[in-house]
Amino acid sequence: MSKVTVTFPDGNTKEYESGVTAREVASSISEGLAREALAAAVNDRQVDLDAPIAEDATVRFFTFKDPEGRHVFWHSSSHLMAHAVQELFPEAKFGVGPAIENGFYYDIDINRRLGEDDLESIEKKMKELAKRDETFARKELAKSEALKFFAEKGDPYK
């Protein structure tokens, strides 16, 4: 198997097997970094931690201490919340749900007014879903594929 050279922000380099993931690189540095890392930049392109590195690259990790890490965390949290809302309220339709400076929000079209009990139920469902330890993976689609996906899903606002 071929090797790749990873260059870190401090200029140090280390050799890995081609196809190593950013998560595996973080683990090779320290278990603490592997636990704290939320995303990485490989050759200045933000990737999720399970993205394989197939060529020599510069690698930088983002934790919650970094603006990029907070953005990834809140973006993922908005998807987790949408998943919880969808399970609790299958009729819900979703608009935008971006990460913002101090958190995230999601525009949701639902056939009822949500109250405090609903918010507690959503939070409980989010915790339940998070404990499933499912992987969040970034998937990029061509516009035509995305339009088809959301049309088939019955999600008119996307």
TIBA-200697 format. One record per atom (N, C-alpha, C, O): x, z, y; residue number from 1; atom name. Coordinates in steps of 0.001 Angstrom, whole numbers. Each point is the difference from the previous one (the first is absolute). Layout:
# TIBA-200697
((X, Z, Y), NUM, "CA");
...
END
This chain:
# TIBA-200697
((850, 0, -1186), 1, "N");
((-850, 0, 1186), 1, "CA");
((890, 0, 1241), 1, "C");
((1076, 598, -3), 1, "O");
((-1521, -1260, 1049), 2, "N");
((816, -104, 1207), 2, "CA");
((-128, 1266, 845), 2, "C");
((-914, 806, -178), 2, "O");
((1836, -665, 1074), 3, "N");
((69, 1174, 877), 3, "CA");
((-358, -393, 1427), 3, "C");
((165, -1149, 409), 3, "O");
((-665, 2146, 347), 4, "N");
((-235, -166, 1435), 4, "CA");
((726, 1124, 721), 4, "C");
((142, 1105, -522), 4, "O");
((309, -1403, 1718), 5, "N");
((636, 1012, 829), 5, "CA");
((-981, 416, 1079), 5, "C");
((-518, -831, 745), 5, "O");
((270, 2139, -674), 6, "N");
((-902, 548, 1005), 6, "CA");
((855, 665, 1069), 6, "C");
((878, 811, -294), 6, "O");
((-1156, -1175, 1535), 7, "N");
((696, 592, 1141), 7, "CA");
((-968, 930, 713), 7, "C");
((-1128, -381, 314), 7, "O");
((1581, 1606, -62), 8, "N");
((-827, 1024, 634), 8, "CA");
((264, 51, 1504), 8, "C");
((992, -563, 464), 8, "O");
((-1858, 1227, 305), 9, "N");
((158, 44, 1460), 9, "CA");
((1357, 530, 474), 9, "C");
((470, -380, 1072), 9, "O");
((162, 1256, -1863), 10, "N");
((1298, 546, 409), 10, "CA");
((1161, -934, -337), 10, "C");
((1157, 326, 265), 10, "O");
((-1469, -1504, -856), 11, "N");
((1030, -975, -334), 11, "CA");
((515, 111, -1424), 11, "C");
((675, -912, -478), 11, "O");
((-978, 2011, -216), 12, "N");
((417, 144, -1398), 12, "CA");
((-752, -997, -870), 12, "C");
((-1113, -413, 328), 12, "O");
((1729, 31, -1436), 13, "N");
((-628, -933, -939), 13, "CA");
((9, 593, -1400), 13, "C");
((802, 877, -323), 13, "O");
((-1706, -1374, -490), 14, "N");
((-61, 398, -1401), 14, "CA");
((-534, -1179, -788), 14, "C");
((-851, -749, 481), 14, "O");
((1354, 588, -1692), 15, "N");
((-414, -1110, -855), 15, "CA");
((-1068, 464, -989), 15, "C");
((84, 1093, -558), 15, "O");
((-1098, -1956, 351), 16, "N");
((-1103, 281, -920), 16, "CA");
((-278, -1247, -824), 16, "C");
((448, -1097, 333), 16, "O");
((-1197, 1287, -1417), 17, "N");
((-482, -1137, -776), 17, "CA");
((-1011, -767, 853), 17, "C");
((-801, 609, 709), 17, "O");
((836, -1919, -773), 18, "N");
((-986, -817, 708), 18, "CA");
((-1397, 374, -478), 18, "C");
((-226, 177, -1197), 18, "O");
((-708, -58, 2132), 19, "N");
((-1367, 393, -340), 19, "CA");
((-258, 1483, 184), 19, "C");
((-1122, 468, -194), 19, "O");
((2163, 276, 569), 20, "N");
((-181, 1424, 271), 20, "CA");
((-1060, 159, 1091), 20, "C");
((-66, -819, 916), 20, "O");
((-751, 1845, -1001), 21, "N");
((-1014, 208, 1032), 21, "CA");
((543, 903, 1092), 21, "C");
((969, 732, -200), 21, "O");
((-1606, -797, 1348), 22, "N");
((384, 882, 1101), 22, "CA");
((-147, 1456, -439), 22, "C");
((818, 840, 378), 22, "O");
((-1840, -528, -1165), 23, "N");
((-195, 1367, -496), 23, "CA");
((1194, 445, -851), 23, "C");
((479, 1127, 128), 23, "O");
((-7, -2021, -995), 24, "N");
((1151, 332, -845), 24, "CA");
((1262, 195, 834), 24, "C");
((822, 863, -307), 24, "O");
((-669, -1656, 1351), 25, "N");
((1142, 175, 902), 25, "CA");
((-96, 1362, 681), 25, "C");
((991, 727, 83), 25, "O");
((-2182, -381, 404), 26, "N");
((-188, 1315, 644), 26, "CA");
((330, 1121, -979), 26, "C");
((657, 970, 377), 26, "O");
((-1102, -1087, -1627), 27, "N");
((289, 1024, -1020), 27, "CA");
((1487, 127, -264), 27, "C");
((502, 1094, -258), 27, "O");
((203, -2218, 324), 28, "N");
((1443, 45, -256), 28, "CA");
((752, 711, 1126), 28, "C");
((1116, 483, -193), 28, "O");
((-1740, -425, 1365), 29, "N");
((609, 698, 1132), 29, "CA");
((-293, 1487, -108), 29, "C");
((912, 826, 31), 29, "O");
((-2217, -485, -161), 30, "N");
((-390, 1401, -205), 30, "CA");
((-1462, 67, -402), 30, "C");
((-810, -826, 420), 30, "O");
((482, 1814, -1234), 31, "N");
((-1398, 190, -398), 31, "CA");
((-848, 365, 1216), 31, "C");
((-1178, -351, 61), 31, "O");
((1767, 1048, 899), 32, "N");
((-719, 343, 1227), 32, "CA");
((-423, -1241, 761), 32, "C");
((-1139, -92, 458), 32, "O");
((2053, -868, -320), 33, "N");
((-335, -1250, 679), 33, "CA");
((-1069, -745, -784), 33, "C");
((-925, -560, 589), 33, "O");
((1042, 549, -1907), 34, "N");
((-990, -695, -829), 34, "CA");
((-1393, 610, 190), 34, "C");
((-991, -730, 9), 34, "O");
((902, 2054, 143), 35, "N");
((-1295, 653, 226), 35, "CA");
((-543, -274, 1396), 35, "C");
((-1208, -160, 176), 35, "O");
((2080, 105, 805), 36, "N");
((-409, -131, 1404), 36, "CA");
((-217, -1444, 449), 36, "C");
((-760, -247, 937), 36, "O");
((1413, -696, -1586), 37, "N");
((-85, -1400, 435), 37, "CA");
((-1419, -536, -183), 37, "C");
((-625, 201, -1041), 37, "O");
((132, -884, 2068), 38, "N");
((-1340, -594, -24), 38, "CA");
((49, -1516, -55), 38, "C");
((-947, -639, -459), 38, "O");
((2036, 68, 922), 39, "N");
((188, -1449, 7), 39, "CA");
((1480, -260, 271), 39, "C");
((780, 925, 227), 39, "O");
((-419, -2191, -257), 40, "N");
((1384, -375, 284), 40, "CA");
((15, -1301, 775), 40, "C");
((-975, -751, 16), 40, "O");
((2096, 506, 621), 41, "N");
((255, -1308, 605), 41, "CA");
((1142, -611, -806), 41, "C");
((1078, 584, -112), 41, "O");
((-1323, -1746, -437), 42, "N");
((1018, -739, -744), 42, "CA");
((272, -1261, 803), 42, "C");
((-883, -835, 195), 42, "O");
((2122, 714, 265), 43, "N");
((366, -1099, 903), 43, "CA");
((-973, -80, 1174), 43, "C");
((-458, -1079, 376), 43, "O");
((155, 2239, 190), 44, "N");
((-866, 143, 1183), 44, "CA");
((-1450, -397, -244), 44, "C");
((-749, -202, 955), 44, "O");
((344, 86, -2205), 45, "N");
((-1399, -300, -336), 45, "CA");
((-582, 1219, -699), 45, "C");
((512, 433, -1032), 45, "O");
((-1590, 124, 1597), 46, "N");
((-597, 1190, -585), 46, "CA");
((-629, -331, -1344), 46, "C");
((-736, -979, -132), 46, "O");
((1037, 1814, -873), 47, "N");
((-512, -200, -1356), 47, "CA");
((-459, 1336, -560), 47, "C");
((377, 1061, 499), 47, "O");
((-1205, -1128, -1554), 48, "N");
((-346, 1247, -670), 48, "CA");
((1164, 385, -911), 48, "C");
((895, -806, -257), 48, "O");
((-919, 2031, -221), 49, "N");
((1144, 533, -738), 49, "CA");
((201, -629, -1373), 49, "C");
((1072, 136, -590), 49, "O");
((-2076, -813, 80), 50, "N");
((134, -628, -1308), 50, "CA");
((402, -1468, 91), 50, "C");
((12, -707, -1007), 50, "O");
((311, 256, 2197), 51, "N");
((450, -1387, 171), 51, "CA");
((1395, -155, -608), 51, "C");
((893, 796, 288), 51, "O");
((-705, -1811, -1122), 52, "N");
((1329, -218, -582), 52, "CA");
((957, -601, 1028), 52, "C");
((-399, -758, 885), 52, "O");
((1650, 1114, -1028), 53, "N");
((1057, -542, 856), 53, "CA");
((815, -939, -884), 53, "C");
((696, 445, -912), 53, "O");
((-786, -1732, 1184), 54, "N");
((601, -1007, -878), 54, "CA");
((1256, -639, 581), 54, "C");
((642, -820, -657), 54, "O");
((-287, 1194, 1891), 55, "N");
((1201, -572, 621), 55, "CA");
((659, 1069, 857), 55, "C");
((-611, 1025, 304), 55, "O");
((1846, -1262, 82), 56, "N");
((690, 946, 871), 56, "CA");
((-876, 280, 1209), 56, "C");
((-611, -912, 557), 56, "O");
((549, 2180, -153), 57, "N");
((-949, 353, 1055), 57, "CA");
((435, 1241, 763), 57, "C");
((741, 847, -498), 57, "O");
((-1236, -778, 1727), 58, "N");
((67, 1252, 739), 58, "CA");
((-1301, 744, -314), 58, "C");
((-1065, -610, -92), 58, "O");
((1161, 1917, -70), 59, "N");
((-1169, 801, -344), 59, "CA");
((-45, 1229, 888), 59, "C");
((1000, 686, 211), 59, "O");
((-2194, -435, 300), 60, "N");
((-242, 1183, 827), 60, "CA");
((-1314, 604, -484), 60, "C");
((-956, -728, -269), 60, "O");
((903, 2049, 157), 61, "N");
((-1198, 678, -483), 61, "CA");
((-757, 634, 1151), 61, "C");
((594, 423, 992), 61, "O");
((-1924, -360, -1135), 62, "N");
((-857, 616, 1005), 62, "CA");
((-711, 1193, -624), 62, "C");
((-581, -102, -1080), 62, "O");
((635, 1232, 1775), 63, "N");
((-730, 1198, -404), 63, "CA");
((-1032, 296, 1086), 63, "C");
((-99, -731, 985), 63, "O");
((-656, 1788, -1168), 64, "N");
((-1010, 357, 989), 64, "CA");
((626, 343, 1350), 64, "C");
((-688, -13, 1021), 64, "O");
((1960, 314, -1007), 65, "N");
((705, 299, 1258), 65, "CA");
((191, -1252, 862), 65, "C");
((214, 99, 1208), 65, "O");
((-292, -1264, -1831), 66, "N");
((189, -1271, 707), 66, "CA");
((-1335, -596, 398), 66, "C");
((-966, 128, -753), 66, "O");
((870, -780, 1917), 67, "N");
((-1257, -656, 381), 67, "CA");
((-476, -990, -1066), 67, "C");
((-1199, -88, -265), 67, "O");
((2117, -652, -345), 68, "N");
((-371, -957, -1035), 68, "CA");
((-576, 716, -1229), 68, "C");
((-952, -480, -616), 68, "O");
((1529, 1611, 273), 69, "N");
((-493, 778, -1139), 69, "CA");
((-1384, 570, 254), 69, "C");
((-864, -31, -876), 69, "O");
((655, 555, 2089), 70, "N");
((-1335, 518, 351), 70, "CA");
((-1028, -1125, -42), 70, "C");
((-1117, 189, -482), 70, "O");
((1497, -1356, 987), 71, "N");
((-922, -1139, -14), 71, "CA");
((-397, -343, -1444), 71, "C");
((-1180, -202, -284), 71, "O");
((2148, 138, -612), 72, "N");
((-290, -306, -1407), 72, "CA");
((-895, 1076, -601), 72, "C");
((-960, -311, -705), 72, "O");
((1271, 1577, 980), 73, "N");
((-790, 1107, -543), 73, "CA");
((-1446, -92, 476), 73, "C");
((-927, 117, -802), 73, "O");
((731, -325, 2102), 74, "N");
((-1351, -41, 542), 74, "CA");
((-737, -1269, -432), 74, "C");
((-1210, 29, -226), 74, "O");
((1927, -1124, 112), 75, "N");
((-628, -1238, -476), 75, "CA");
((-490, 205, -1439), 75, "C");
((-1131, -352, -335), 75, "O");
((1984, 917, -498), 76, "N");
((-392, 278, -1383), 76, "CA");
((-1149, 1002, -51), 76, "C");
((-899, -119, -833), 76, "O");
((933, 1106, 1727), 77, "N");
((-1075, 1001, 48), 77, "CA");
((-1332, -644, 355), 77, "C");
((-1040, 398, -525), 77, "O");
((1061, -1386, 1407), 78, "N");
((-1256, -670, 349), 78, "CA");
((-563, -739, -1207), 78, "C");
((-1215, -35, -195), 78, "O");
((2095, -559, -621), 79, "N");
((-467, -666, -1219), 79, "CA");
((-539, 1020, -1006), 79, "C");
((-1004, -250, -667), 79, "O");
((1669, 1388, 562), 80, "N");
((-470, 1053, -899), 80, "CA");
((-1375, 495, 442), 80, "C");
((-888, 201, -827), 80, "O");
((717, -7, 2135), 81, "N");
((-1297, 440, 514), 81, "CA");
((-1067, -1061, -276), 81, "C");
((-1113, 340, -402), 81, "O");
((1431, -1603, 610), 82, "N");
((-969, -1063, -263), 82, "CA");
((-382, -20, -1475), 82, "C");
((-1167, -202, -337), 82, "O");
((2127, 407, -528), 83, "N");
((-275, 41, -1438), 83, "CA");
((-944, 1164, -313), 83, "C");
((-944, -157, -774), 83, "O");
((1196, 1321, 1374), 84, "N");
((-859, 1170, -217), 84, "CA");
((-1410, -263, 525), 84, "C");
((-982, 307, -676), 84, "O");
((881, -873, 1872), 85, "N");
((-1310, -309, 583), 85, "CA");
((-739, -997, -884), 85, "C");
((-1198, 153, -235), 85, "O");
((1898, -1173, -257), 86, "N");
((-624, -1019, -846), 86, "CA");
((-547, 608, -1290), 86, "C");
((-1064, -399, -474), 86, "O");
((1793, 1367, -97), 87, "N");
((-491, 645, -1228), 87, "CA");
((-1225, 869, 280), 87, "C");
((-925, 58, -810), 87, "O");
((926, 611, 1955), 88, "N");
((-1114, 891, 334), 88, "CA");
((-1208, -759, 549), 88, "C");
((-1146, 386, -230), 88, "O");
((1418, -1463, 955), 89, "N");
((-1049, -784, 656), 89, "CA");
((248, -1477, -296), 89, "C");
((556, -706, 841), 89, "O");
((-954, 225, -2016), 90, "N");
((328, -1371, -417), 90, "CA");
((-489, -1088, 959), 90, "C");
((531, -1111, -5), 90, "O");
((-1525, 1416, 817), 91, "N");
((-527, -998, 930), 91, "CA");
((855, -152, 1259), 91, "C");
((-251, -895, 807), 91, "O");
((1244, 1744, -630), 92, "N");
((825, -14, 1212), 92, "CA");
((748, -1322, 142), 92, "C");
((504, -561, -974), 92, "O");
((-449, 82, 2209), 93, "N");
((761, -1200, 350), 93, "CA");
((1066, 425, 1008), 93, "C");
((-240, 859, 848), 93, "O");
((1394, -1459, -950), 94, "N");
((1137, 444, 802), 94, "CA");
((454, -1054, 992), 94, "C");
((107, -1183, -323), 94, "O");
((156, 1638, 1532), 95, "N");
((569, -842, 1052), 95, "CA");
((1504, 183, 7), 95, "C");
((663, -229, -1012), 95, "O");
((-130, 634, 2135), 96, "N");
((1441, 230, 110), 96, "CA");
((286, 1465, -287), 96, "C");
((-857, 863, 188), 96, "O");
((2067, -597, -641), 97, "N");
((407, 1363, -306), 97, "CA");
((1486, 186, 196), 97, "C");
((727, 299, -948), 97, "O");
((-282, -471, 2152), 98, "N");
((1450, 36, 226), 98, "CA");
((563, 1406, 159), 98, "C");
((-703, 963, 309), 98, "O");
((2008, -903, -538), 99, "N");
((750, 1182, 400), 99, "CA");
((134, -63, 1519), 99, "C");
((210, -1072, 569), 99, "O");
((-329, 2214, 74), 100, "N");
((185, 92, 1446), 100, "CA");
((1079, 1040, 275), 100, "C");
((555, 575, -936), 100, "O");
((-258, -330, 2186), 101, "N");
((1125, 858, 360), 101, "CA");
((-23, 1361, -675), 101, "C");
((1042, 492, -433), 101, "O");
((-2213, 122, 337), 102, "N");
((-73, 1358, -543), 102, "CA");
((-891, 108, -1223), 102, "C");
((-590, 1055, -236), 102, "O");
((478, -2104, -538), 103, "N");
((-836, 57, -1189), 103, "CA");
((-554, -1366, -352), 103, "C");
((730, -992, -5), 103, "O");
((-2032, 940, -292), 104, "N");
((-632, -1247, -392), 104, "CA");
((-1503, 140, 189), 104, "C");
((-519, 1099, 198), 104, "O");
((-152, -2207, -260), 105, "N");
((-1460, 20, -20), 105, "CA");
((-475, -1203, -790), 105, "C");
((777, -901, -314), 105, "O");
((-2053, 897, 1), 106, "N");
((-604, -1145, -682), 106, "CA");
((-1387, -203, 563), 106, "C");
((-786, 944, 69), 106, "O");
((472, -2167, 336), 107, "N");
((-1362, -350, 394), 107, "CA");
((-785, -267, -1277), 107, "C");
((357, -868, -797), 107, "O");
((-1435, 1632, 616), 108, "N");
((-798, -101, -1222), 108, "CA");
((-1456, -223, 369), 108, "C");
((-553, 703, 847), 108, "O");
((-56, -1677, -1482), 109, "N");
((-1431, -261, 150), 109, "CA");
((-671, 591, -1239), 109, "C");
((221, -450, -1124), 109, "O");
((-1038, 1461, 1360), 110, "N");
((-643, 701, -1103), 110, "CA");
((-1447, 281, 390), 110, "C");
((-310, 119, 1186), 110, "O");
((-562, -14, -2156), 111, "N");
((-1432, 102, 294), 111, "CA");
((-476, 1415, 305), 111, "C");
((-1183, 306, -154), 111, "O");
((2087, 547, 578), 112, "N");
((-382, 1368, 354), 112, "CA");
((1025, 599, 947), 112, "C");
((1106, -521, 152), 112, "O");
((-1478, 1593, 466), 113, "N");
((909, 726, 886), 113, "CA");
((758, 1018, -851), 113, "C");
((-605, 775, -741), 113, "O");
((1908, -785, 852), 114, "N");
((806, 935, -775), 114, "CA");
((74, 1343, 719), 114, "C");
((205, 56, 1212), 114, "O");
((-371, 1013, -1963), 115, "N");
((77, 1355, 545), 115, "CA");
((1216, 741, -526), 115, "C");
((813, -560, -735), 115, "O");
((-698, 1821, 1117), 116, "N");
((1138, 832, -419), 116, "CA");
((125, 64, -1522), 116, "C");
((1108, -81, -530), 116, "O");
((-2229, 224, -176), 117, "N");
((41, 48, -1461), 117, "CA");
((558, -1287, -581), 117, "C");
((745, 21, -980), 117, "O");
((-1112, -1148, 1594), 118, "N");
((517, -1293, -465), 118, "CA");
((1512, -80, 209), 118, "C");
((735, -488, -858), 118, "O");
((-288, 977, 2015), 119, "N");
((1442, -41, 278), 119, "CA");
((768, 859, -995), 119, "C");
((1086, -379, -439), 119, "O");
((-1640, 1527, 83), 120, "N");
((627, 849, -1013), 120, "CA");
((22, -709, -1355), 120, "C");
((989, 82, -728), 120, "O");
((-2077, -777, 391), 121, "N");
((-62, -746, -1259), 121, "CA");
((1030, -1130, -17), 121, "C");
((642, -246, -1021), 121, "O");
((-490, -434, 2148), 122, "N");
((981, -1084, 98), 122, "CA");
((1407, 566, -172), 122, "C");
((813, -560, -735), 122, "O");
((-529, 1663, 1408), 123, "N");
((1319, 620, -115), 123, "CA");
((270, 431, -1450), 123, "C");
((1095, -215, -519), 123, "O");
((-2074, 810, -114), 124, "N");
((145, 428, -1400), 124, "CA");
((265, -1207, -899), 124, "C");
((859, 57, -879), 124, "O");
((-1593, -1147, 1098), 125, "N");
((185, -1212, -792), 125, "CA");
((1387, -589, 245), 125, "C");
((643, -478, -935), 125, "O");
((-176, 507, 2183), 126, "N");
((1345, -504, 301), 126, "CA");
((1048, 787, -781), 126, "C");
((926, -585, -562), 126, "O");
((-1067, 1896, 528), 127, "N");
((959, 835, -749), 127, "CA");
((-61, -321, -1488), 127, "C");
((1033, -69, -666), 127, "O");
((-2230, -125, 149), 128, "N");
((-172, -362, -1413), 128, "CA");
((689, -1334, -295), 128, "C");
((717, -131, -992), 128, "O");
((-939, -847, 1856), 129, "N");
((616, -1314, -192), 129, "CA");
((1523, 81, 100), 129, "C");
((709, -649, -770), 129, "O");
((-209, 1440, 1711), 130, "N");
((1451, 130, 181), 130, "CA");
((645, 629, -1234), 130, "C");
((1130, -342, -350), 130, "O");
((-1828, 1245, -299), 131, "N");
((546, 652, -1196), 131, "CA");
((86, -949, -1190), 131, "C");
((703, 291, -968), 131, "O");
((-1402, -1413, 1022), 132, "N");
((72, -979, -1092), 132, "CA");
((1372, -650, -69), 132, "C");
((338, -648, -991), 132, "O");
((438, 817, 2027), 133, "N");
((1363, -529, 42), 133, "CA");
((43, -1505, -240), 133, "C");
((866, -508, -712), 133, "O");
((-1820, -192, 1322), 134, "N");
((-9, -1457, -83), 134, "CA");
((945, -567, 1058), 134, "C");
((207, 605, 1052), 134, "O");
((342, -1736, -1336), 135, "N");
((953, -620, 912), 135, "CA");
((-725, -799, 1076), 135, "C");
((-936, -748, -282), 135, "O");
((1386, 922, 1505), 136, "N");
((-436, -856, 1092), 136, "CA");
((1029, -1105, 104), 136, "C");
((1185, 274, 194), 136, "O");
((-1610, -1495, -317), 137, "N");
((931, -1115, 100), 137, "CA");
((-484, -966, 1068), 137, "C");
((-1173, -371, 48), 137, "O");
((2085, -16, 786), 138, "N");
((-316, -963, 1043), 138, "CA");
((-161, -1369, -637), 138, "C");
((827, -422, -808), 138, "O");
((-1888, -259, 1173), 139, "N");
((-233, -1335, -528), 139, "CA");
((-343, -912, 1168), 139, "C");
((-969, 234, 723), 139, "O");
((1761, -1258, -549), 140, "N");
((-238, -942, 1077), 140, "CA");
((-687, -1229, -563), 140, "C");
((412, -545, -1024), 140, "O");
((-1464, 116, 1707), 141, "N");
((-768, -1170, -426), 141, "CA");
((-18, -1033, 1116), 141, "C");
((99, 328, 1182), 141, "O");
((-226, -1572, -1589), 142, "N");
((-251, -1052, 978), 142, "CA");
((-1388, 255, 580), 142, "C");
((-840, 605, -668), 142, "O");
((585, -1048, 1880), 143, "N");
((-1292, 233, 648), 143, "CA");
((-1151, -480, -869), 143, "C");
((-1012, 690, -123), 143, "O");
((1155, -1867, -483), 144, "N");
((-1079, -544, -831), 144, "CA");
((-276, 901, -1209), 144, "C");
((-1154, 194, -381), 144, "O");
((2215, 354, -218), 145, "N");
((-176, 912, -1137), 145, "CA");
((-680, 1293, 439), 145, "C");
((-870, 519, -699), 145, "O");
((1268, -4, 1857), 146, "N");
((-593, 1239, 505), 146, "CA");
((-1482, -202, 305), 146, "C");
((-824, 853, -328), 146, "O");
((488, -1974, 951), 147, "N");
((-1407, -288, 300), 147, "CA");
((-823, -83, -1282), 147, "C");
((-1116, 517, -60), 147, "O");
((1659, -1156, -948), 148, "N");
((-688, -121, -1286), 148, "CA");
((-166, 1381, -641), 148, "C");
((-1080, 330, -490), 148, "O");
((2137, 470, 493), 149, "N");
((-30, 1333, -597), 149, "CA");
((-1100, 857, 624), 149, "C");
((-801, 604, -713), 149, "O");
((765, -553, 2057), 150, "N");
((-989, 851, 665), 150, "CA");
((-1411, -570, -91), 150, "C");
((-971, 756, -8), 150, "O");
((849, -2067, -61), 151, "N");
((-1335, -601, -193), 151, "CA");
((-550, 370, -1373), 151, "C");
((-1167, 368, -131), 151, "O");
((2015, -469, -893), 152, "N");
((-425, 367, -1356), 152, "CA");
((-311, 1482, -104), 152, "C");
((-859, 405, -784), 152, "O");
((1552, 403, 1569), 153, "N");
((-214, 1449, -1), 153, "CA");
((-1270, 371, 781), 153, "C");
((-492, 1124, -101), 153, "O");
((-27, -2074, 873), 154, "N");
((-1173, 277, 819), 154, "CA");
((329, 826, 1232), 154, "C");
((-805, 816, 448), 154, "O");
((1987, -1034, 90), 155, "N");
((480, 759, 1158), 155, "CA");
((77, -940, 1199), 155, "C");
((1047, -603, 240), 155, "O");
((-2145, 466, 525), 156, "N");
((-85, -1011, 1045), 156, "CA");
((863, 271, 1242), 156, "C");
((268, -922, 770), 156, "O");
((168, 2165, -568), 157, "N");
((734, 321, 1228), 157, "CA");
((1485, -318, -84), 157, "C");
((683, -28, 1024), 157, "O");
((-190, -202, -2184), 158, "N");
((1413, -305, -150), 158, "CA");
((233, -1469, 267), 158, "C");
((1136, -468, -75), 158, "O");
END
